């Protein structure tokens, strides 16, 4: 839950304002206060609290956005609930990286429409990357008129203002921006976990990989002020957070848009100085921007976790060029060698796309060669998904689905066999786990995350959640361990 006392004090001065302030975040404080009044009135009419459910699709950036929406909603007066069908307000925070993500949202909306016919006061909101696609918004306007709010990735900080407009107008509200360089700080946020948190360090992407829709829906890169980032980390640590994950579409290019440029490596050095911070993670890293200085920081750090997610996407230099990745197979392998030399026990994970346009069997064999040489601890493998509006979607030589499926199956088999062996290399060692939850399969066990991002299940109780515990890794089960806590 958010700090109600803190936000009550902040919002008190906006209670009697007749005109919304122009500056941010004060303008949003004004609209949060207005929404409080609307929600209170409706709650009194129904004789019960109003409930909200946020469904998050996609990446950790979206998960962090949902925490911000949750914080605002709770301050407005909604109570969070798990069941969509019992909620008075349902928000889908959408992803559009793959076509099937869009179809999932449309399917869920169809089901929700039936619920709304019975609960006429229900509100339905849509936000996230999918809403930044113009053809999606047109489809929603035409075929999903029961949706109440539609807003995008660039103006998520305006959520309270958009919601207030819906309360006042009673009509569908669409507020989509094509692009922005604005970053608004100091709005409510409710973390999912008390002991760990994501922290956005930048927004948008400038890479324009030929298959990727993200730069078109998330906009150009814009970095947060380092002082604001450090201030947020300090606040989180003072509130009990032990582990912070720094988030960005390409964290390695952090700082290029600042008035006083700062590299990502320099930012890490500053964040490391925060007293009480135990662990530091980051994602995602683009291979073309991973500097020697960043490798040196990882080598020397006592807080940065020994895990690096380094998407390769393809092992074929020819395909990498068509993807506009701006590195070769050889450069990627040289980078991996450099990282492993500096941090020998590092856990490397990756993303791989199968079936990119014009991919041949020879190109695919190059990808398998990279997998065998690097020996990733795990890999997220994807079948190429054509995204309208990207250069790859109109390329000639789209690979037949039966060929893609065969390659995907072969890749997955190779990745899983190698990953099982690589993960087992830590067997019988003692490593520190951050306990995240009671195991949902066996309540006598707790589940912890190691600094290399692998999970370990071991005997424990719910009182251990949030603690850093030394654990002996007894048995590797492929992608997780069975272990036992040991005395410090």
MONOR-V421868 format. One record per run of one state. SS is the DSSP state (A for helix, B for strand, O for the rest). FROM is the first residue (numbers start at 1). TO is the last residue. Records with the same first field share a line. If there is no record, write none. Layout:
SS->FROM-TO + FROM-TO
This chain:
O->1-3 + 13-25 + 47-50 + 57-59 + 77-78 + 81-83 + 87-88 + 95-98 + 119-122 + 133-133 + 144-148 + 152-155 + 170-172 + 176-195 + 201-201 + 204-213 + 219-221 + 224-225 + 239-242 + 248-250 + 254-263 + 273-278 + 284-284 + 286-286 + 290-291 + 301-303 + 305-306 + 311-312 + 314-316 + 324-328 + 343-346 + 355-360 + 375-377 + 384-390 + 395-400 + 427-429 + 439-444 + 451-454 + 460-461 + 465-467 + 477-479 + 486-488
A->4-12 + 26-46 + 60-76 + 84-86 + 99-118 + 129-132 + 134-143 + 156-169 + 214-218 + 226-238 + 251-253 + 264-272 + 287-289 + 292-300 + 317-323 + 329-342 + 361-374 + 391-394 + 401-426 + 462-464
B->51-56 + 79-80 + 89-94 + 123-128 + 149-151 + 173-175 + 196-200 + 202-203 + 222-223 + 243-247 + 279-283 + 285-285 + 304-304 + 307-310 + 313-313 + 347-354 + 378-383 + 430-438 + 445-450 + 455-459 + 468-476 + 480-485
